[in-house]
Structures are given as C-alpha cells and as structure tokens.
Amino acid sequence: MRSQGFRVLEHPIYRVPERWQWEADPEGVAKYLEVRNRRIELEKAEPYWYGHRPGVWGKVEEMLGSGKKEILILGGNRAGKSEYGARKVVETLLSGEEKRVWCLQSTEPNSVEMQQPIVWRYVPIEYKNLKKGRVQNVSYTVKNGFSENKFIFPNGSECIFRNYAQDISIIEGGEVDMIWCDELVPLGWIATMRYRLVTRVGILLITFTPVEGYSSAVKEYLDGARTVEEEAGELVGGVKLPRVQECVRSNAGVIYFWTQDNPFGNYENLKVTLVGAPKEEILTRAYGVPTKGIAVRFPNFRERVHVVEAEAVPEIGTRYLFIDPASSRNWYMLWVLVDEYGRHWCYREWPASGSYIPGVGDPGEWAEADGRKLDGRAGPAQTSYGWGIIKYLEEIRRLEEGEEIFERWMDSRFGNSPTQVADSATTLLEECASLGMAFSPAPADPVEEGVSLINSMLDSGYESQKEPRLYISRACPALIFGLKVWTGKDEKKGACKDPIDCLRWVAVAGLMDSAGELTLVGPGSY
C-alpha cells in the first residue's frame, strides 16, 4: 500500500488507518505511519528486542516462574512454538556468563534447515557481525547453518546443535542450563537429558505438533495430567480444550499453542484447509491436542467435575473401606462415604502421596506416567514395607480414629487364599477377624461390568445437568491418576490396577447410606 509516495508496510497487528481518518487528519496519520513503519522494520531487524510476543508465551513464563523445569509445548501448525523456543535459547545465553544450551532436532539437515535459522534470527544484530576472537565465535550461513553446529557469545555462553539421529551417548555427561528439543523427541533421550540439567537447575523445553498422536513422549507428560486452564475451540464447535496442564511429575507442565495465537501463522487459511477434516486432524493441526491411539476406559471422568477438595466431602453419611491386599507390594486401601442422596465420595486412600505414614514418611506416588507402559509404572508407594497383618490393622485404626466404618471389604480371591499358620490352614479374612477387624469378601465381578458401572456413576448427564454419583477427593491421587490413565491392557502388571479394582468393587457392591440402620448391604448393582 502507498500513500503520496509513502510505502505502507504490511503487518497483521498494526492496523492501517481508514480513508476517513486520513481525510480528517492527514498530518497525524502520516506521522503514525512513519512510526508504524519504523516499528515494523525494527521488528524484522531485531526480533529479539522488538519482535511480537503472543500472549500465550506469557503462560510459559508463568509456569517457569512457578518453579517448573520441564515444559512441553504442544502446538498447531505455525502456532509460534519454535519461535518461542529460539528466543528462549538466546535469552538464556544472554542471562549470564558461560551459560550452556543444547538445541536438538530430528536430523542434522533438519537442524540446519528448520531450527538454526530461527535461532540465528533472534541473535542480536550486534553479535551477528562479530569477528572471531579468543572467546566469541558466531559464524552462520544460510547453506550450512552455524559453523560446526555451535556458536559462542562474548560472555562465554555456548549453544550447541545436536540431533536424535546421533548416538545418544553424545548427551551423556556435561552440564547445561537449557535444552530445547524441537519436533518429536525419543522418550529415551528425555530420560537422559533430565540428568544433564540437574547441576545447573536448568530447563527442558520440548516443542512440536503431535502429528503422531499419543506418542510415548506425549504419554510421558499427559498421562494423569491435570488441566488447570481451558478455552473454547472455534473449529470444534466451542468445545473446551486444554490450554495449561500440570503433570504428575511435579516439576513438569504442558502449554498448548493454538495456530490462532500467532498473527503471522495465517490462521484464516488454515481454517479453510480444515473445512470438512476429521475432528482428530483439527485438534492436532489447529490446537496441538493429540488423540489417543487407545480408547480411554473412563470417558465420563472429568477432573473439574468429579475431583473435589477434601473439605468438600460431607461429614454425614455411611463409611466403607475397600482393600486390595498383596504379598509383594503394599496393600492399597480406599475409603468411601455414601451420603443420603446416594452420592459416593472416595475420601481417603492409603498409601497416598503427600500424606504421612508413621515410620515411613511421605510414601510418594503409587503410580507414575510412563511412555512405554500403557497403564503407567509402579511408584515408590508400592514398594513393600514388609508389614504383617497386625501392622496393617494398626494403621487402619489410626486412620479411622473418630470414624464409624459401617463395613469393610477385601479382595475375595486374595482374602480367601489359604495360608499355613501354626500347623493349620487359615485365610487372610479369618486372620483379620481373629484380630478384631472383620472384612467381607469383595464381589468377584466381571471387569467389564465394573467398568460400565463406574462410568454410569461418573455420568453427569451434561445436557440434562444430572449430578454424578461419584466424587473423588484430591486426597486420593492414585485413584485420580488411574481414572485418567488405566486401559487394562497391562493386565495384572498394571500400575493402576489396585485403585481401579477397589473402585470396581465400590461400584458393584450396591452401597447406600444406612441412615443409622445396622443392616449389611450385600453385593448388587445399580
């Protein structure tokens, strides 16, 4: 666009005055256009200092400021995720003397073609023409990228470009302040890189569009993740999609960059391209949301609906205990309160991450996300304490102090298995009863029936605004993780199996509020 010989530069954000504004104040508009042009030229010449920073970048900075050290940025096509990564690299290098950053891509040609040019663009202009010195060495060509795949600033800060096609041994050893992995990174590399950041308390930044769906690397971060911010997606009919998530690993988080966040990403053209496309493709290409290759078993579970703070659990109701005992790992226990409306409140589990166990301390997580295992991997809380029956019953009494438990249930198969005690055969159920704590055998339900009943209890009838019959206290992290992750594909070795087994028994047992009556409720169904 030109006006009286003045060239008006194109820009998606800085608007051009309309004709009526020009006619009303030609001198003022001319001055505005001059300033506008200078700003656009500065933005192009010095993007590190003057480049546009989308609002979603601030969400990453907030997460880093809160202490997170691993950030997965999942983004739609041209959502600006690599732009953020490149600028963060330069910012880290300039933040102090002798900083060290690694940038990784799939192959060396891809690094030279896709990653290195973006980093070069953010290098301040005063460093681009430096002569090679005793310390500094910043040499770049479009054809070959950075000389020897590295550069060094005058302050001694060094950036090295590597790729996943190299042997993983290249990242063994060394201490770094930041690692930026652009595009899909193998899970094994993530596990190794974590330990390169420990000494300097560095950050791991991973950016890519999840075109491969729920890959092992994605699974590592998303399994059990808690959505803390969500927004309506225009291209999926206003359905709420995640924007910010907190991972099971406490120092990790996920941010979603949408294509519409980037004013330079030609979102309008992407909208036209995606007309009539499958929903999965729209979620990936426009919002960076991966789709699972394996169907979730509890599609009705929504953390914002079903998970409540411990204080929200009613005090009045009938309380039950369900236990899945084991010989090779700790017992898993789940306490449930049923109120007068038939709502089930899972209010306590044992062992629970963040709680205190006498002689043990914080047991840690029962199960953790694992990119290689469908149902996660066993956490430290499963490691046996070597307790006997008496010790377990003492712990139950400690936890239940002041509570009236209407009935206790135990896995019927394990509880009824005969063991040899004092030259006579007995069972765990009989031993517990002889020690003053009776348990009923939990219903031996078909797995699919229990899963179906759990989904029925979770159903909130979104359109009819029906209230669900199942709520989980945030004091039950293992159960919450299981509801998000469990597929059943890992069968008896599944890390989430015990919490889900207990919840299945809860669903099948036909529990109700006794309202002071002393009639036991037998196994049944809703």
C-alpha positions in Angstrom: 0.0 0.0 0.0 1.3 3.5 -0.9 0.1 7.0 0.1 1.5 10.1 -1.6 4.7 8.2 -2.4 5.0 6.8 1.2 5.1 3.0 1.3 2.9 1.4 4.0 4.4 -1.9 5.2 2.2 -4.9 5.7 1.6 -6.1 9.2 -1.1 -8.4 10.7 -1.3 -6.5 14.0 -0.6 -2.8 13.4 -3.7 -1.6 11.6 -3.7 0.8 8.7 -5.9 4.0 9.1 -9.0 4.1 7.1 -9.6 6.7 4.4 -11.9 8.8 6.6 -9.2 9.0 9.3 -6.7 10.2 6.6 -9.1 12.8 5.3 -9.8 14.1 8.9 -6.2 14.3 10.0 -3.7 13.7 7.1 -0.7 15.1 9.1 -1.4 12.9 12.2 -2.0 9.8 10.0 1.3 10.4 8.2 3.2 10.6 11.5 1.5 7.5 12.7 2.5 5.6 9.5 6.1 6.7 9.9 6.3 5.4 13.4 4.5 2.3 12.3 7.0 1.6 9.6 9.9 2.1 11.9 8.4 -0.3 14.4 7.9 -2.9 11.7 11.4 -2.5 10.4 12.8 -2.8 13.9 10.8 -5.9 14.5 12.2 -7.5 11.4 15.8 -6.4 12.0 15.9 -7.1 15.8 13.2 -9.6 16.7 14.9 -10.5 20.0 14.3 -6.9 21.3 11.3 -5.8 19.2 9.6 -8.9 17.9 5.9 -9.6 18.7 5.3 -11.9 21.7 1.9 -13.6 21.7 0.1 -13.7 25.0 0.4 -17.5 25.2 4.2 -17.0 25.6 3.4 -15.4 29.0 1.8 -18.7 30.2 5.1 -20.5 29.6 6.9 -17.8 31.5 4.4 -18.0 34.4 4.9 -21.8 34.6 8.7 -21.4 34.6 8.4 -18.7 37.2 6.4 -21.1 39.4 9.3 -23.5 39.5 8.5 -25.9 36.7 11.7 -27.1 34.9 10.2 -29.2 32.1 7.7 -27.6 29.7 6.1 -29.5 26.8 4.7 -27.0 24.3 2.2 -28.8 22.0 1.1 -26.6 19.2 -0.9 -26.4 16.0 0.8 -25.7 12.7 2.6 -22.4 12.6 1.5 -21.6 16.2 4.8 -20.0 17.1 6.2 -22.7 19.3 9.6 -22.8 17.6 9.7 -19.0 17.7 9.3 -19.1 21.4 11.9 -21.9 21.7 14.5 -19.9 19.7 14.0 -16.7 21.6 14.3 -18.5 24.9 17.6 -20.0 23.8 19.1 -16.6 23.1 17.6 -15.2 26.3 19.2 -17.9 28.3 22.6 -17.4 26.6 22.4 -13.6 27.4 21.3 -14.1 31.0 24.8 -14.7 32.4 28.3 -15.7 31.7 29.2 -19.1 30.4 25.7 -20.4 30.0 25.3 -23.6 28.0 22.3 -24.5 25.8 21.7 -27.5 23.6 19.2 -27.4 20.7 18.0 -30.7 19.2 16.2 -31.7 16.1 15.4 -34.9 14.3 18.4 -34.9 11.9 21.3 -32.6 11.1 19.8 -31.4 7.8 16.6 -30.6 9.6 18.5 -28.7 12.3 20.3 -26.6 9.6 17.1 -26.0 7.7 14.4 -25.6 10.4 16.0 -24.9 13.8 19.2 -23.0 13.3 17.7 -20.2 11.0 15.2 -19.3 13.8 17.8 -19.1 16.4 20.0 -17.0 14.1 17.1 -14.6 13.6 16.9 -14.0 17.3 20.7 -13.4 17.8 21.0 -9.6 18.5 22.4 -7.7 15.5 25.5 -6.5 17.3 26.6 -10.2 17.7 26.0 -11.1 14.1 29.0 -9.2 12.7 31.4 -10.1 15.5 34.9 -11.1 14.4 36.1 -14.4 15.7 38.0 -13.9 18.9 39.6 -15.8 21.8 36.1 -16.5 23.2 33.4 -15.4 20.8 32.6 -17.3 17.6 29.3 -16.5 15.9 29.5 -17.7 12.2 26.4 -18.5 10.2 25.5 -19.2 6.6 22.1 -20.0 5.1 23.5 -23.1 3.4 25.4 -24.6 6.3 23.9 -23.1 9.4 26.2 -22.3 12.3 29.9 -23.3 11.9 30.5 -26.7 13.4 26.9 -26.6 14.7 27.7 -24.2 17.5 28.3 -20.6 18.4 29.7 -18.7 21.4 28.8 -15.2 22.6 31.4 -12.8 24.0 30.2 -13.6 27.6 31.3 -17.2 27.0 27.8 -18.6 26.7 27.7 -21.5 24.2 24.9 -23.0 22.1 25.4 -26.5 20.5 23.1 -28.1 17.9 22.6 -31.8 18.1 20.1 -34.3 16.6 18.3 -37.5 17.5 20.0 -39.4 14.6 23.2 -39.2 16.6 24.2 -41.8 19.2 22.5 -41.0 22.5 26.0 -41.2 24.1 26.7 -37.6 22.9 24.4 -36.2 25.6 25.9 -38.4 28.4 27.9 -36.1 30.7 28.0 -32.4 30.6 26.0 -29.7 32.5 23.6 -27.4 30.7 21.3 -24.5 31.6 18.7 -25.3 28.9 17.8 -28.0 26.4 15.4 -27.2 23.6 14.0 -30.2 21.7 12.2 -29.2 18.6 9.9 -31.8 17.0 9.3 -35.3 18.3 12.0 -36.4 20.7 12.5 -40.1 21.5 11.5 -40.9 25.1 14.9 -42.4 25.9 16.5 -39.0 25.2 14.2 -37.2 27.6 15.1 -39.5 30.4 18.8 -39.0 29.8 18.6 -35.2 29.3 17.0 -34.7 32.6 20.2 -35.5 34.4 22.2 -33.1 32.3 20.1 -30.2 33.8 20.3 -31.2 37.5 23.6 -29.4 38.5 22.6 -26.0 36.9 18.9 -26.4 37.7 18.3 -26.0 34.0 15.1 -26.2 32.0 13.9 -28.7 29.4 11.7 -27.2 26.7 10.0 -29.6 24.1 8.1 -28.1 21.2 6.2 -29.9 18.4 2.9 -30.6 16.7 1.7 -34.1 17.8 1.0 -35.4 14.3 1.9 -38.9 15.6 -0.9 -38.7 18.1 -0.4 -40.1 21.6 3.2 -41.0 21.2 5.4 -42.3 24.0 6.9 -38.9 24.7 3.4 -37.3 24.8 2.2 -40.0 27.0 5.1 -39.4 29.5 3.7 -35.9 30.1 -0.1 -36.2 29.5 -0.9 -39.4 31.4 -2.5 -38.2 34.6 -2.1 -34.5 33.8 -4.4 -32.1 35.4 -6.0 -29.4 33.2 -5.8 -26.0 35.1 -6.8 -23.7 32.1 -9.1 -24.4 29.2 -10.7 -22.4 26.4 -13.4 -23.0 23.8 -12.1 -24.1 20.4 -13.7 -22.3 17.5 -13.1 -25.0 15.0 -14.6 -27.8 17.2 -17.9 -26.1 17.9 -16.9 -24.3 21.1 -15.8 -27.5 22.9 -13.5 -26.6 25.8 -9.9 -27.6 25.1 -6.9 -27.6 27.4 -4.6 -24.6 27.5 -2.4 -25.3 30.5 -1.9 -28.6 32.3 0.1 -29.7 35.3 1.8 -33.1 35.0 2.0 -35.9 37.5 5.8 -35.2 37.6 5.6 -32.1 39.9 8.3 -30.1 38.0 6.6 -30.5 34.6 3.8 -28.8 32.7 2.1 -28.6 29.3 1.1 -25.5 27.4 -0.9 -25.6 24.2 -0.1 -23.0 21.5 -3.0 -22.6 19.0 -2.5 -21.5 15.5 -4.7 -18.5 16.1 -2.3 -17.3 18.8 0.2 -16.4 16.1 -0.9 -13.4 14.0 1.8 -14.4 11.4 0.6 -18.0 11.1 -2.2 -17.4 8.5 -4.9 -18.9 10.7 -7.6 -17.9 8.2 -6.0 -20.1 5.6 -5.7 -23.0 8.0 -9.5 -22.7 8.8 -10.3 -23.1 5.1 -7.9 -26.0 4.8 -9.5 -27.9 7.7 -13.1 -27.5 6.5 -14.6 -31.0 6.5 -11.5 -32.5 8.1 -11.9 -35.2 10.8 -12.1 -33.9 14.3 -8.8 -35.6 15.3 -7.0 -33.7 12.5 -8.5 -30.4 13.5 -7.5 -30.9 17.1 -3.9 -31.7 16.1 -3.3 -29.2 13.3 -5.1 -26.2 14.9 -4.8 -26.7 18.6 -1.9 -29.2 19.2 -4.1 -31.6 21.0 -3.0 -35.2 20.5 -5.6 -38.0 20.2 -5.1 -41.3 21.9 -4.5 -44.4 19.9 -6.1 -46.5 22.7 -9.6 -45.7 24.0 -9.8 -44.4 27.5 -11.8 -46.7 29.7 -13.5 -43.9 31.7 -14.5 -41.3 29.1 -17.0 -39.8 31.5 -14.4 -38.8 34.0 -13.7 -35.1 34.1 -11.4 -33.8 36.8 -13.1 -30.5 37.1 -16.4 -32.2 37.7 -15.5 -35.3 39.7 -12.5 -34.3 41.8 -13.2 -32.2 44.9 -11.1 -30.7 47.7 -11.0 -32.8 50.8 -13.1 -30.1 52.6 -16.0 -30.6 50.2 -16.6 -34.2 51.3 -19.7 -34.4 53.5 -19.2 -35.3 57.2 -22.5 -37.1 57.4 -23.0 -40.4 55.7 -22.1 -44.1 55.8 -18.5 -45.0 55.5 -16.9 -48.1 53.9 -13.4 -49.4 53.4 -12.2 -51.4 50.4 -8.8 -53.2 50.4 -6.7 -54.8 47.7 -4.0 -56.7 49.6 -0.8 -58.2 48.1 2.2 -60.0 49.3 4.8 -58.5 47.0 3.7 -54.8 47.4 1.9 -52.6 49.9 -1.8 -53.1 50.3 -4.0 -50.5 48.6 -6.9 -49.1 50.6 -9.8 -46.9 49.7 -12.4 -45.3 52.0 -15.8 -44.3 50.7 -18.6 -42.3 52.2 -22.2 -42.6 50.8 -24.5 -39.7 51.6 -28.3 -39.6 51.9 -28.6 -38.8 48.2 -26.6 -41.9 47.2 -23.6 -40.0 46.1 -20.3 -41.8 46.6 -17.3 -39.9 48.0 -13.9 -41.5 47.8 -12.4 -39.5 50.6 -9.2 -41.3 51.6 -6.7 -43.8 50.1 -3.6 -45.4 51.5 -0.7 -45.1 50.8 -1.3 -41.6 49.4 1.3 -39.2 48.0 1.7 -36.2 50.3 0.4 -37.9 53.4 2.4 -39.0 56.4 2.8 -42.7 57.5 4.5 -43.2 60.9 7.9 -44.8 60.4 7.8 -44.2 56.7 7.1 -40.5 56.0 5.6 -39.5 52.6 5.2 -42.7 50.6 5.4 -40.9 47.2 3.3 -41.7 44.2 1.5 -45.0 43.9 1.9 -44.9 40.1 3.7 -42.7 37.7 3.4 -41.8 34.0 5.4 -44.0 31.7 5.7 -43.5 27.9 6.4 -47.2 27.4 3.7 -48.7 29.6 0.1 -48.2 28.9 -1.0 -48.1 32.5 2.0 -46.3 33.9 4.8 -47.7 36.1 4.8 -48.6 39.7 5.8 -45.7 42.0 7.7 -45.8 45.3 4.4 -46.2 47.3 4.0 -49.7 46.0 7.4 -50.9 47.4 6.6 -53.2 50.3 7.2 -52.0 53.8 7.4 -55.6 55.0 4.4 -55.2 57.2 2.4 -58.0 58.7 -1.3 -58.2 59.2 -1.1 -56.7 62.8 0.8 -53.6 61.5 -1.7 -53.0 58.7 -4.7 -53.2 61.1 -2.9 -50.8 63.5 -2.5 -48.3 60.6 -6.2 -48.7 59.6 -7.3 -48.0 63.2 -5.0 -44.9 63.3 -6.5 -43.5 60.1 -10.1 -44.3 61.1 -9.9 -42.8 64.6 -13.1 -41.0 65.3 -14.9 -42.5 62.4 -17.6 -45.2 62.3 -17.0 -47.7 59.5 -20.2 -49.5 58.6 -18.5 -52.3 56.6 -15.0 -53.3 55.4 -14.4 -55.2 52.2 -11.4 -57.1 50.9 -10.4 -58.8 47.6 -12.1 -62.1 47.8 -9.5 -64.1 45.9 -6.5 -63.0 47.9 -8.5 -62.8 51.2 -9.8 -66.4 50.9 -6.5 -67.9 49.8 -5.4 -70.5 52.4 -2.1 -69.9 54.2 -0.4 -72.2 56.8 -0.3 -70.8 60.3 0.7 -72.8 63.3 0.2 -76.2 61.5 -3.3 -75.3 60.4 -4.7 -73.7 57.3 -6.3 -70.2 57.6 -7.1 -67.3 55.3 -6.4 -63.6 55.5 -10.0 -62.9 56.1 -10.1 -65.2 59.1 -6.8 -63.8 60.5 -8.2 -60.3 60.3 -11.4 -61.4 62.0 -9.4 -63.1 64.8 -7.5 -59.9 65.4 -10.8 -57.9 65.9 -11.4 -56.4 62.4 -13.9 -58.3 60.2 -13.9 -57.9 56.4 -16.5 -59.1 53.8 -15.2 -60.6 50.6 -15.5 -58.1 47.8 -17.8 -59.1 44.9 -15.9 -61.1 42.3 -17.4 -59.0 39.4 -16.6 -59.3 35.7 -14.2 -56.5 34.9 -16.3 -55.0 32.1 -19.4 -54.9 34.4 -17.5 -52.9 37.0 -16.1 -50.5 34.4 -19.6 -50.0 33.0 -21.0 -49.2 36.5 -18.2 -46.8 37.2 -18.9 -44.9 34.0 -22.6 -44.9 34.9 -21.7 -43.3 38.3 -19.5 -40.8 36.7 -22.1 -39.8 34.2 -23.1 -36.2 34.9 -25.7 -36.1 32.2 -24.1 -32.9 30.7 -27.2 -32.0 28.7 -29.7 -32.7 31.4 -27.4 -31.3 34.1 -27.8 -34.5 36.1 -25.4 -34.7 39.1 -22.9 -37.6 39.1 -23.0 -40.2 41.8 -19.2 -40.5 42.2 -16.8 -37.9 43.5 -13.1 -38.3 44.3 -11.2 -36.3 47.0 -8.0 -34.7 45.9 -6.6 -36.7 48.8 -6.8 -39.8 46.5 -4.1 -39.1 43.8 -3.5 -42.7 42.9 -7.2 -43.2 42.1 -7.4 -40.0 40.1 -4.4 -41.0 38.1 -5.9 -44.4 37.5 -9.2 -42.9 36.2 -7.2 -40.8 33.7 -4.7 -43.5 32.6 -6.0 -47.1 33.1 -6.6 -49.1 30.0 -6.4 -52.6 31.4 -4.0 -53.6 28.7 -1.2 -54.2 31.1 -3.5 -56.6 33.0 -2.2 -57.9 36.3 1.1 -56.0 36.0 -0.7 -52.7 35.5 0.5 -50.0 37.9 -3.0 -48.6 38.3 -4.8 -51.9 38.8 -5.3 -51.9 42.5 -7.1 -48.5 42.8 -9.3 -49.3 39.9 -10.1 -52.8 41.3 -11.2 -51.2 44.6 -13.4 -48.7 42.7 -15.0 -51.5 40.7 -15.9 -53.2 43.9 -17.4 -50.0 45.2 -19.5 -49.7 42.0 -20.7 -53.3 42.2 -21.3 -53.5 45.9 -24.6 -51.5 45.8 -23.6 -49.3 48.8 -26.1 -47.0 50.4 -26.4 -44.6 53.3 -27.6 -46.8 56.2 -29.1 -43.8 58.0 -28.2 -45.4 61.3 -29.6 -48.8 60.5 -27.4 -51.8 61.1 -28.4 -53.9 58.1 -25.5 -55.0 56.0 -25.7 -54.3 52.3 -24.9 -57.3 50.1 -23.3 -57.2 46.6 -25.5 -56.0 43.9 -25.7 -53.4 41.2 -27.4 -50.1 40.3 
